[in-house]
Amino acid sequence: MTLRGISTLIFLVDDVAAATDWYTELLGVPPVFTRPGRGGRVGYAKFAVGDSGAELAIADRAKAPPGTTSGPGGALVHWRVDDVGATLARLTSMGAREHQPVTPHGPFVTAVVVDPFDNLLGLQGVAAVPHFADDRDCAPATTAT
């Protein structure tokens, strides 16, 4: 088995339409795909994020797998950003709550917020980590034999 990268990160929310609007404002682009839900409102939305086109989906919490709890939690994914402090300030101005302040980790920093829909959203600064600055210029990894 080989893990080839993240296919889709799904945030489970109680109000898909509101979360879709919030993430549209944050990302500056609308979802690339939506599916209607209850009452004709958006029931599922998928965004292409960043240079790699990683998928961020917003789905109804009612459709969560059995045993999924409510409140902040689940997977924590750190998104690469140019300026953690500025991004953190923007997110909190949009209603996100700081969960972990800007924290140095050697050559990079991270921070975590809880979005208005109780999902953890991690940030990782890339400026000090050259190999993260622009993955498009990186050659694929190889394994010595």
Backbone hydrogen bonds in HBPLUS format (Angstrom, degrees):
<---DONOR---> <-ACCEPTOR-->    atom                        ^
c    i                          cat <-CA-CA->   ^        H-A-AA   ^      H-
h    n   atom  resd res      DA  || num        DHA   H-A  angle D-A-AA Bond
n    s   type  num  typ     dist DA aas  dist angle  dist       angle   num
A0009-LEU N   A0055-GLU O   2.92 MM  46  6.21 169.2  1.93 155.1 154.2     1
A0057-ALA N   A0009-LEU O   2.75 MM  48  6.04 169.1  1.76 158.1 161.6     2
A0011-PHE N   A0057-ALA O   2.85 MM  46  6.21 165.7  1.87 160.6 160.4     3
A0059-ALA N   A0011-PHE O   2.99 MM  48  6.26 166.7  2.01 158.2 160.6     4
A0013-VAL N   A0059-ALA O   2.93 MM  46  6.21 160.4  1.96 166.1 172.7     5
A0061-ARG N   A0013-VAL O   2.64 MM  48  4.82 159.4  1.68 147.0 142.9     6
A0019-ALA N   A0015-ASP O   3.00 MM   4  6.25 164.7  2.03 156.0 160.8     7
A0020-THR N   A0016-VAL O   2.80 MM   4  5.89 153.5  1.87 148.7 156.3     8
A0021-ASP N   A0017-ALA O   3.01 MM   4  6.26 157.4  2.06 147.1 152.7     9
A0022-TRP N   A0018-ALA O   2.96 MM   4  6.21 158.4  2.00 147.9 153.9    10
A0023-TYR N   A0019-ALA O   2.89 MM   4  6.09 167.3  1.90 153.8 156.5    11
A0024-THR N   A0020-THR O   2.88 MM   4  5.96 144.2  2.01 142.0 152.4    12
A0025-GLU N   A0021-ASP O   3.02 MM   4  6.30 155.3  2.08 146.8 152.5    13
A0026-LEU N   A0022-TRP O   2.95 MM   4  6.26 161.1  1.99 148.0 153.7    14
A0027-LEU N   A0023-TYR O   2.89 MM   4  5.85 171.4  1.89 146.8 149.6    15
A0028-GLY N   A0024-THR O   2.84 MM   4  5.59 136.5  2.03 137.4 148.5    16
A0032-VAL N   A0046-LYS O   2.69 MM  14  5.85 138.3  1.86 150.4 163.9    17
A0033-PHE N   A0046-LYS O   3.31 MM  13  5.17 143.6  2.46 144.0 144.1    18
A0046-LYS N   A0033-PHE O   2.81 MM  13  5.17 153.5  1.88 155.9 157.0    19
A0035-ARG N   A0044-TYR O   2.86 MM   9  5.08 148.0  1.96 145.4 147.0    20
A0043-GLY N   A0035-ARG O   2.75 MM   8  5.64 164.9  1.78 157.2 160.8    21
A0044-TYR N   A0035-ARG O   3.21 MM   9  5.08 129.0  2.48 147.3 144.7    22
A0037-GLY N   A0041-ARG O   2.57 MM   4  5.38 157.8  1.62 175.9 174.9    23
A0040-GLY N   A0037-GLY O   3.17 MM   3  5.49 147.5  2.28 137.0 131.6    24
A0041-ARG N   A0038-ARG O   3.18 MM   3  5.95 161.5  2.21 126.0 127.2    25
A0045-ALA N   A0058-ILE O   2.97 MM  13  5.13 152.3  2.05 143.2 150.4    26
A0058-ILE N   A0045-ALA O   2.74 MM  13  5.13 156.0  1.80 151.4 158.4    27
A0047-PHE N   A0056-LEU O   2.74 MM   9  5.13 164.0  1.77 149.5 154.9    28
A0056-LEU N   A0047-PHE O   3.00 MM   9  5.13 158.8  2.04 140.6 147.3    29
A0049-VAL N   A0054-ALA O   2.69 MM   5  5.08 164.1  1.71 151.5 157.4    30
A0054-ALA N   A0049-VAL O   3.07 MM   5  5.08 120.6  2.44 159.3 143.0    31
A0053-GLY N   A0050-GLY O   3.18 MM   3  5.42 149.0  2.28 103.7 112.7    32
A0063-LYS N   A0060-ASP O   2.91 MM   3  5.65 160.8  1.95 121.2 127.1    33
A0064-ALA N   A0061-ARG O   2.97 MM   3  5.19 157.8  2.02 118.4 118.6    34
A0068-THR N   A0065-PRO O   3.25 MM   3  5.97 149.1  2.35 145.4 145.2    35
A0122-GLY N   A0077-VAL O   3.06 MM  45  5.57 145.3  2.19 154.7 148.8    36
A0079-TRP N   A0122-GLY O   2.82 MM  43  5.94 168.0  1.84 129.8 128.1    37
A0124-GLN N   A0079-TRP O   2.91 MM  45  5.86 147.3  2.02 150.0 144.6    38
A0081-VAL N   A0124-GLN O   2.86 MM  43  5.91 155.8  1.92 152.0 152.6    39
A0126-VAL N   A0081-VAL O   3.09 MM  45  6.09 140.7  2.25 160.8 164.7    40
A0087-THR N   A0083-ASP O   2.97 MM   4  6.12 161.5  2.01 154.2 160.1    41
A0088-LEU N   A0084-VAL O   2.78 MM   4  5.89 160.2  1.82 154.7 160.5    42
A0089-ALA N   A0085-GLY O   2.95 MM   4  6.15 158.2  2.00 146.0 152.0    43
A0090-ARG N   A0086-ALA O   2.98 MM   4  6.23 155.1  2.04 144.4 151.0    44
A0091-LEU N   A0087-THR O   2.91 MM   4  6.15 164.9  1.93 152.6 156.6    45
A0092-THR N   A0088-LEU O   2.96 MM   4  6.17 166.6  1.98 154.7 158.0    46
A0093-SER N   A0089-ALA O   2.98 MM   4  6.12 147.8  2.09 141.9 150.9    47
A0094-MET N   A0090-ARG O   3.08 MM   4  6.33 126.1  2.39 138.0 152.0    48
A0094-MET N   A0091-LEU O   3.01 MM   3  5.06 136.9  2.20  97.0 109.8    49
A0096-ALA N   A0091-LEU O   3.03 MM   5  5.41 160.5  2.06 145.0 138.9    50
A0095-GLY N   A0092-THR O   3.13 MM   3  5.11 163.5  2.16 104.1 107.2    51
A0097-ARG N   A0114-VAL O   2.89 MM  17  5.10 161.5  1.92 144.7 147.7    52
A0114-VAL N   A0097-ARG O   2.71 MM  17  5.10 153.1  1.78 147.3 156.9    53
A0099-HIS N   A0112-VAL O   2.76 MM  13  5.29 162.2  1.79 143.3 144.0    54
A0100-GLN N   A0112-VAL O   2.93 MM  12  4.81 159.9  1.97 137.3 134.9    55
A0112-VAL N   A0100-GLN O   3.02 MM  12  4.81 166.9  2.04 133.8 136.2    56
A0103-THR N   A0110-THR O   2.69 MM   7  5.30 157.3  1.74 157.2 164.9    57
A0110-THR N   A0103-THR O   2.93 MM   7  5.30 155.3  1.99 140.1 146.6    58
A0105-HIS N   A0108-PHE O   2.69 MM   3  5.37 157.6  1.73 175.4 169.6    59
A0108-PHE N   A0105-HIS O   3.36 MM   3  5.37 173.0  2.36 114.3 116.2    60
A0125-GLY N   A0109-VAL O   2.91 MM  16  5.44 163.7  1.93 154.3 159.8    61
A0111-ALA N   A0123-LEU O   3.12 MM  12  5.23 142.1  2.27 136.4 140.2    62
A0123-LEU N   A0111-ALA O   2.76 MM  12  5.23 154.9  1.82 165.9 164.9    63
A0113-VAL N   A0121-LEU O   3.00 MM   8  5.31 164.2  2.02 141.3 145.0    64
A0121-LEU N   A0113-VAL O   2.85 MM   8  5.31 162.2  1.89 156.4 159.0    65
A0115-ASP N   A0119-ASN O   2.87 MM   4  5.42 160.7  1.91 158.2 157.5    66
A0118-ASP N   A0115-ASP O   3.07 MM   3  5.49 153.7  2.14 130.8 126.5    67
A0129-VAL N   A0126-VAL O   3.02 MM   3  5.25 158.7  2.06 113.2 120.1    68
A0132-PHE N   A0129-VAL O   2.83 MM   3  5.54 157.8  1.88 127.4 134.9    69
A0133-ALA N   A0130-PRO O   3.10 MM   3  5.12 145.6  2.23 101.2 111.4    70
A0137-ASP N   A0134-ASP O   3.10 MM   3  5.99 164.1  2.12 125.1 128.6    71
A0138-CYS N   A0135-ASP O   3.01 MM   3  5.15 164.8  2.04 110.6 115.0    72
